[in-house]
Structures are given as C-alpha cells and as structure tokens.
Amino acid sequence: MKKSNVGMRWKGSAERRLLLKLYLSVSFLSIACTVRVLNTISWVNTTGVSVLVTNPLPLFSRDNNSPLIAIVSCTKSTKTKTRKVADVIERHLLPSIYKTITQEDRAKYRVELILGYDHDDEFWRQEANHHLSPKSDKGAVIFNDHEPIPIHFLSIKKESDRIPFNELCRAAFEYGATYIVRVNDDSEFKSAGWITEATNALASFSPPNVGVVGPDDLPLHQPFLTHDMVHAPTHYSIFDSYYPNEFDNYFVDNWISNVYGKERTRKLNGWEVFHHHKSFCEGSRCERYKPSYRQEALLEQLILEGSDKVTRKLSEMTRAKLDTVEIDTQN
C-alpha cells in the first residue's frame, strides 16, 4: 500500500501547539481523539481534511517526552449488532486500562489507546460513535476522577479480510510510541501494574528490548502469545512491519511467539488479560472476518526468515558493543 508523509498546519497559540505532537504518516487515515475535552487543537493535513483533536491537560508532574505506551487494537462492528462493539470496549477494554495502570505508571509513562477500523465500517465511520467512556456493567460512566486516557481512531483502507494490524502499529510507531501493546477490542486487562512488569521484562533481555512479552490469555491459557508487547524502536529496527505482511488475520500470534526464540519470548505470570472472545458470536461463528487458514503454510518459513533478522541484529549490537569497549580501552 502506497504511503506518503502527511504534513500538518497547526491553528492556535504556541502553548497549544506544544500540547500535542501528532506525527502520523499514513495518508489514508483520519484521526479523532475523543477524551474529556480539556483543551482542543485543530490541524489540517495536506489533503485538506480538517481533523479535531482533543487533548487533556496532564494531572501529574510528568515530562511530555515521557515514554509512550501505545495500546493498539483493530476494531470491527457487526451488521446485526452495530452498537455491540462500542459497548464491549466501554465495559471491558477501556475501564480495565484505567483499573490496572498504577499511579506510578501514570507518572512515568504516557498511555494512549489507538483503535483502527476499516474505512467502510458503517458504525465507526460515524464520528459520533467515537465518544467512548469507561463504563460499569450497568452502563454508568466511571473513573470521572481520573486523568482521561486519550483515544485515537484511525480509518484504514480495507483490503479484503485483512485485519490492518500492520498499518495500525506502524501509525502508532510513527506517532512516537516507545512501546506497542497489541490487544483486541474485546480484551480486558486483569493485572494491576502490568506496565512496570512488562517494561522491566523487556529491559531484562540481553541486549535489552530485543524480544517480546505478553500476558496469559484467560480463560483459554493459550500456549502462545495472543496479545503482545514490544519495544517499538527496537522491533522496527529488525522488521519492516510489525507482523509479516503475508498474513491477513490468522497466525500473526504464532509468528511473534516464535520469531524471537524461547529466550527472548516471555509470557508473564504477573500479567493476565481476559479475552471476551464470545462477545460477538452469532450462532456458531464468533469471527468478524473470514479466517485465512491457508496461510499456515507460510508460517514456518516466515519464522525462519524473521529469526535470521533477529540473529543479525544481535550480531550488530554485539559488534557495536565490542567496538565501544575497544575505544574506551584505547583511551
């Protein structure tokens, strides 16, 4: 898919311009951030499309250059229960983010949710449906006393039954994500302090951040990572895309659970996510897309090719470290 840089022209005072740096370089996506409106900035991209972005004033003494944790998920409505997808996000995914991010994590990191949807999705293409709030099981808005977590919506050009994970994750990386946490729109975080545990686990690899971590998937307890988290700059220094472009929907989790090798792939005992995978079942079918089972034939070769890239990256990092040691010795 052809991509081009998107330039932005800001409107507003210098103080407002400093509040948000939005560097998305995917020409086909439009963005709306729908959090509690404490400050509003508008920008116009080079295609002439005006986009409204709302950004909360931080309630914590946190550096605006703090590492960004981008929680990303593709989302898709159904034809028979169009509002169901928003209800699931508001009652499971969104409140669970508020519940499990500690005060310490909020002070150290910026946390934002980025949702990507097909450009022809009849529900999500309506901007009025982007106004999401964390809610209780009874539908009451909760966490009013918390700093709002920004939510961004990305409209991505649809390609058959392809789930646009790669386009979404690339946009998050170009937006400035330090870490990318790929989940599902029907996921629910269960473990408080998972950010600290996950970032510490990635940093514990040698060299640091070359690897992938993820939570235990409840209630299925899959042997592979169904949700994953990487250090974005490191991951994209190894791979051109977040997952291989050859996969449309299935097998991306199998790939990332194997490509870094056992020593650099870790399912964390202190991080659990409940996957409400039956939320969208209609009869015996729960998928909202046509599974691409035939692509399983590509899995083994793509894991081998990806593993070779990891090995080359490790060799480069080792050589660079040795060169640094040699220079220090000479001095």
N, C-alpha and C positions, 0 to 999 in steps of 0.2 A: 504494500500500500504506500503510495507516494506521500511523503511528508514534507512540510516546509515550515520554516520558522514563522512564528506569529509575533508581530510587533505590537506594542501596546502604547496608547496615548492616554495619560492619566488626566483626570479632572479633579481639582481640589487643591487644598493647601499643601505646603511641603510636609507639614506634620502628618497629614492624612496619607500622603504618598509613602511615608516611612512605615506605616502600619502594616502594609501588605506587599509582599514581593511575589508576584504570581508569574512564574516563568514556564508556561505550558507551550510546547512547541508542536502540537498536533493540530493541523489546520482544520480538520473536520469536526472538532469537538467544541461544544459550547458549555459554559460552566456557570453554575449558580451556587452560591454558598448560602444556605438557609439556616442560620443560627439566630439566636436572640439579637435583635438589631440594636447594638450599642454605638456603632459607627458605620457609616455607609460610604463606599467609594465606587465610582463607576469608571469603567475603561472601555475603550473602543479598539477592537483589533483591526488589522489591516484589511480585512474583508468587509469592514463597515458594520459589523454586528455589534450592537451595544449590549454589554453584559453588566448586570448589577451584582456586586459582591459585597456581602456584609461581613464585618469582622469585629469580634468582641475586644474590648479593652481588657488586657490581662489583669487578673486579680492577684497574681503572685509576682514577687520580685524576680522575674525571670528574664534572662537575656533573650532578645528577639532572634539571636543567632544560635539559640539552644538547638540541640539535635531534634530533628523532626521525625516522629513516629507516624508513618502514614499507614493507617488501617484501610485496606482496599478490598472492595468486593464488587463483583458484577451482579446486577440485579435484573430480574425479568418478571413482568406481570403475566398473569394468565387471562385468557379471554373470558372465562366464565366467572372468575372471582377477581376482578381487576384491582380492588382495594386491598385484597389479602396481603400482598407483598409489603405494602406500607405498614399494615398492622403488625406483621411479623417483625419488621425492622424496629418499629417503635416499642414493641413489648418484649423483644428478646435481645436483639443485637445492640441497639442504642443504649438502653438502660444498663446492660451488662458492662458496657465500656465505662460508664460513669461509676458503677459499683466497684470495679476491680482496679481502677487506676488510683494509686495511693497519692496522698498529699506530697510525698517525697518525689514521686514520679512526675507529678504536675509541675513541681518547682524546677525539675531538672530537664524535662523534655516538653516539646510542643507535641500535642497529639491531635490528629485530624482524621476524619473519616472521608474517604473518597469513593463514591459509588458510580459505576459505569453501566450504561444501558444502551441497548440497540436504538439507533436513531429513529426507527419506525415503531417503537414501543408506544402504543396508544395511551397508556397510563402515564408513563414517566415523561413523555414529551410535553405534557402539560405542566407548566411551571408551578401552577397552584398546588400540585401534588408533591412538590419538593419541600414543603414546610413540615418537617418532621420534628417531633419532640419525644423524649423518653417518657414512656407511659407505664402505668401499672397494669396488671392483668384485667382490671376493671375499666381501663381506658382513661384514668385520671393522669394528668401531666405531673411528673415527679422531677426531683432534682432541680427545683427552681432556685435553690440557694447555692448551686454550683456554678463554676465558670463554664459557660457553654462550650461544647466541643464543636468546632467548625465542621460543617458537612458540605462537600463539594459534589456536584453532579456533572458527569461527563457523558455527552451524547456521542456515541461512536458508530460509525458507519457499519451496518450489518453485513456480514458475509456468511450466508447460508446458516448452518447450525454451529458456527464457530462462536465460542464464548470468548469475548475480547479481553482475556487476561493480560496478554502481552501489551496491547495498546494502553490499557489502564495502568499497568505497572510502569511502563515507560513514561507515561504522563506524570505519575507520582514522583519518579526519579528526577525528571526534568523540572518538576516543581520545587525540588530541593530535599526530597526525603533522604534522611540518613539511614533509616530502617524502613523496610516494607513488610507489612504483616498481611498476608493474603488469606482472607477468610471467605465465608459465604454469607449471603444476605439472611440466611436462616440459622446463623451461628449465635451462640450465647456464651460469652466469657464467664467462667465459674470461679477462677482463682485470683484473689487479690494479690497485687504485687508481681504480676506476670511480666511486666515490662522490665523490671530490675532483673528478674531471674533469666529472662531471655537475652538481654543485652550482656549480662555477665557471662552467660554460657557462650555466646558468640566471641566475646573477648578472650575466653579461656583457651580457644583453639590456638595452636602454634603453627604458623603465624596467626595472629588474631584476625577474626572476622572472615576467615576463609572456611565457610561451611554454612550449614542450615540447621535451624532448630524449629521445633513446633510442639503443640500441645497434644495431650492424649484426647482422642476423639470419643466423647460419650454420646450414646450408650454403646457404640459398636466396638470400641477399642481396636480399631484397625491396626495391623502391624506396620503400616506405612504412615507417612505424614499426610493427613487430609487438609491440614492448614499449615502454613509455613511462614517463616520469618528469616530474612537475610539482611546483612549489612549492604545496602543498595550500591554504594560506590564500588565496593569490592566485587559484588556479584556481577555488575555490569562491566567491570574491567576484565572479566573472564568470558562472559557470554554476551552475544549481541542482543539477545532478547531474554526476558525473564524465564520463559519456558521455550522449548523448541517450537518454531512456527509450524512445524509439520503436524502438530496435534491440534485438533479442533476443540475438543472438550475433555474426553477421557484421557487417562494415562499421564497427565501432567504431574499428578501427585506421585505416581510410581517413579517417574523420571527424577524428580527433585529429591526423592527419598533414597536414591541410589547414586546419583551423579557425583556427589562429593565424597563417597566412600563411607564406610562404617565409622571411622574415627572422627569424621567431620560432619556427621549427621546425628542429631540428638533429639529424641523425644523426651521432653522434660516432665519429671514426676510432679513437680510443683505447679504445673500449668495444665488446666483442663478446660476444654471447650465442649459444650453440649450442642450437637448438631440436630436441629429440628427438621430432619430430612423428610418427615412425613407431612410437613405443613402444607405442601402443595399437591398432595396425592389426589388424583381423580380416578376413582376406581382402583385398578391395579397399577396404574402408571403414576410415578412420582416425578419423573424428569420433566423439565420445561423445555427440553431441546431433544433432538434425535442423537442418541449416543453413537459415537464413531468407533465402534468395536474393531473395525477392520484395521485401524491404525496401530493396534497392538503389535503387528508385525514389524513396526518401525522402532519399537521401544528399545530392544537390546542394542541395536547399532547406535542409536542416539545417545544412550547411556555411555557406551564406549567412547564415542566422539567427545562427549562432554567431559568425561573423566580425563581424557588426554589433555583437554584445555586446562583442567584444574591442575594436573601434574606440571604442565608448562608454566602455569602461574606460580606454583610453589617453587619451581626451579629458578625463575626470575627473581623472586623475593629472596631466595637463599643467596644467589649471586650478589644481589644488591647489598645484602647484609654483610657478606664477606668483604666486599669492596669497601664498605664503610669502616669495618674493623681494621682493614689494612691501612686505610688513610689515617685512622686515629693512631695506629701503631707507629707509622712514619713520622707523625707529628710529635 
